[in-house]
Amino acid sequence: MNFRERYQWTLQYIWPATAVEIVWSLFSAMAYAESWYAASEAVHMVAAFIVIAPWTCRRALGLTYPTFRILTYGYGSKTPRPIGFLEAFKVAWLLGWRSGVLGIVLLLAISMVFTQAKTLFGMAFGDRMSGGGASPWNALILSGIDVISNLALIPLLIPSMLKKKYHGFHIERVDNEPEATKSKSPTPLSKKK
């Protein structure tokens, strides 16, 4: 897959989950002081991992893109079949943990750069930057950071996603067949008598 195709797939993979996260972040900002807030956050995290991520992955793998499709094949089978929920969970898990590791490495690198910049330029913010507690809007900010990191990292992981031999299946990128162009045969001219 070229980078444009990877980016198309990544957008289709992350936008539904991003929409859910934004709605949830707004809800959690309103319910921040409620007694049931912590329990609802835990339920949301489990649902995002078990339901939303596999659903968005299954949806993105099932779409037909302008130049390609991604097909699922069982071992020993040459006929494609729709991807199942458990198979989509495996693909989403692969993308999730690998992008998580890359994200942590990236955040460490950015943190080191900013720490050095503070030292070099004397930008010691001290207590002025800490508000003394977590803001209810942190979830929305973290959702934005998650979207940006996914847009940057997931296209890099797609080749390994396609090469991986999962337990019982594998996925392949195939070109779309061009639409059959109907050739119009010229009508014979009638001869004048």
Disulfide bonds with the S-S distance in Angstrom:
none
